Amino acid sequence: MKKLLATFILVIAFLAMKAEPSDSLQKANEYYVDNEFAKAVEMYENILDKGYESAALYFNLGNAHYKNGNLTSAILNYERAKLLAPNDEDIQFNLDLANQFVVDKIEPLPRPFFLKWWHNLINMNTTNGWALISIAAFIFTLVFAAVYVFSRSTGLKKLGFAIAVIFLIGSLVTFGFSGVQKMKIIHRDHAIILSPTVTVKASPAESGTPLFVIHEGLKVEITEELGNWYEIKLADGNTGWLEKSTLEKI
């Protein structure tokens, strides 16, 4: 009886913990609807501080920052939302809208068409989405492998083997896509400039030679880390060093 009661208490506690983000999210959304954007931002960030993360949460936080006039934080959170849901059109639309106010207009280096196609293909789904497709394809692999093994018809054996191979390849490819998307989330090698104006240096030191100036809201790639400095790369290929305090990882 005591064990049953203890289990019951644990289940209730677990359900309460699971319900808390939902209640907090609803309250944050109410603040947003009531145009109390600062309170909405605080509530959304409290949810994130508790370890909950989703594309929708970052998207809502980005919207609250945008409405509150903090465009740089809006861009940062839209980018985080896009990282979790790379093919979401609403996130991309709002991100493009916020990026119109960024001072620096960097023209990206041209990329071969096949790299663009490959990048767009991988971004058609999230890491979980590709993983589910991979699992489904593997199940079909087993089904048609069974057809090959147990069928008495030579024609069915050949057909089962061919389809099993196709689904196996599909399972491995989509598993790889899932891994690529997962690595993006884990490594987070891009950042948003937070300081209004920063000077990129040729070396990781205050005495480093100034190279060029960039402004808040700009997205950069982090290529190396040394002490309190990041080596960053712009979309046009220019590189240099910035202090960590001037930017925040996506």
N, C-alpha and C positions, 0 to 999 in steps of 0.2 A: 504493500500500500504506500509506504514511504517513497519507494523507487518510482511508483506510478505518479505520485504527487510531484516529486522532483522533476520528472520528465515533463509533466504538464506545465510546471512553472517555467522551465527552460523554453518550451515551445511558445508559450505566451510572450516571454521576453523576446524571443527571436522575431515573432510576428510584430511586436511593438517596434523593434528596431527597424524592421523592413518597412513599416508603415510611416515611420518618422520622416524620411525624405519626401514621400508623397505628400504628406501634410505640409511640410515646409515649402515644397515646390508650389503647392496650391496657394499658400499664403504669399509667396513671392510673386506669383502671377497676379494675384489680387492687387498687390502694391503697384505692379506694372500697369494694370488696367486703370487704376486710380491716379495714374501719372505721378506716383511717388517713386520715382526711378532710383533715387539714392537708397531708399529702404529696400527696393527690389534687388539692387546690386548687392547690398549687404547680406540679404537672405540667400541669394544664389551662391555667394562666396562661402557662406557658412555651410551650405550643403556640400560644396566641393571640399572644404576643410575636413569634413567628416569621412572623406574617402569615396564619395559617390561621384561618378563621372559618366557623362553621356554627351552625344552630339547635341541633343535637344537642350540640355542644361547649358552648355557653352554658348549655343545659339541665342537662348533667352538672355543670358548674361551679356552677350555682345549687343543685343538689342537695347537692353537697359542702359548700358554704357553709352550707346549711340544717342539715345534719347536724352541722356544726362549731359551730353556735350563732350564726352571723353572719347574722341575718335580713335586714339591710339589703343586704348584698352578694348574698344569695340573690335578693331582689326585683329588684335591678339586673340580674342576669344572666338571670333569668326574663323580664324585660321585653325584654332584648336578643334572647333566643331568640324571643320572640313577634314581634318586629319582622321577623325573617327567616322565621318560620312563623306567620303571624297566625291561622291556623285550626286550630292544633294543640290538641287537647283536653287532653292531658297537661300541656302547658306552662301552659294557663289554669288547670287544676285546682290545680297546685302554686303558681302565683302567687296564686290566691285564698286558698289555705291560709296562705301566708306573710303576706299582707296582713291577715289577721285579727289579727296582733300589732302592726300599726301603730296608734299612739295616735290620730292624727287620722282621724276618720270624716267625710269631706267628701261632702256630697250634691251630685251634679252638677246643673247647670242642665238643665231639660227641653229636649229637642230635638224638632223636628217629626218625625213618623213617617217621612216620606220621606227625611230625612237619615240616620236610623238604618238604614233599609232600604238606602240607597245605600252607606253605610259598611260594612255587613255583606256586601253583595254584593262590593265590592272586596276585602274581607278573606277571601273564600272561596278565594283562591289567592295564591301568592307572585308576585314580579315575574317570575321565570323561568317559572313555570307559566302566567301570562297571556301571556307572550311566545311560548311554544310553541303555545298555542291560537291566537294571532294569526297565527303562521306557517302553521299547518295550515289556518286559515280562508282565508288568502290563496292557498294552493295550490288549494283547492277553487274559489276565485274564478277562477283561471286555467283550471281544468278546464272549468267551466261556461261561461266566456267562449269557450273553444274550441268547445264545443257550439253556442253562438250563431253563431260565425263560420262554421263549416264544415258545419253541418247544412243539408240541403236542405228539411227539413220546417218549415213556418211554425210549427206547434205546438211543435216542439222548440226552435226559435229563441226563441220567447217564453218558454218554460219555462227554457231555459238562461240567458237574459238576467235573468229575475226572480231565479233562484236565485243567479246570480253577484253581483247587487246585494246580496242578503241576506248572502251570505258576506263581501262587501267591507265592508259596514257592521259586521258582527261582528268582522272583522279589525281595523278601525280602533278600535272600542270597546275590545276586549280589549288592543290596543296601548296605548291610553290608560290602562287599568287598570294595566298593567305599569309605565307611566311614573309613575303616582301612587305605587305601592308602592316604586319605585326612589327617588323623591324623599324618601320617609320615611327610607330607609336612609342616603341621602346627608346630608340636613340634620340629622336627629336633634334635633328641637327640643323634646324632653322630657327631663327629668332626675329623679333620685332624690335626696332630701335625705339627706346623710351624717352631719351633725352631730346629736347627741342632741336638742338644742333650739336653734332659731335664731329671731331676731326679724326679721321682714320690715319694711323701712324704706320711707318714703314717697319717698325720693330716694336716689341712689347715693352715699351718704357715711355715714361713721360717725356724724356728727351729725344724720343724717336722722331725722325723726319716726317713732317706733315705731308700727307699724300693728297687727300681730298676731303671735302665736307659732305656729310649726309644729315638727314633730318628725321624726326620722329615719325613712326608709322611705317617706315620702309622695312621690307622683309629681306633678310640676308641669310646666307648659308654659313654655318660654323664649320670650319675645316680643321681647326687645331685649337688646343687649349694649353696655356702656359701660365701658371700662377693665377693672377687676377686679370688675365687677358685672354681674349678670344681672337684667333685669326678668322676673319670673315671674308666672304666672297659675294660680290654682287652679281645680279643676273647678267650683266654685260661682261663679266669676267674679271673685273678689277678686284684686287685683294688688298688686305691690310689688317692692322691690329686695332682692337678696341678694348677698353676696360669692361669687365663683366657688368658693372653697375649701370652701364648705358643701354643695355638691351636685356630682353627676357626671352628665354627659350619658348617656342611654341609648344 
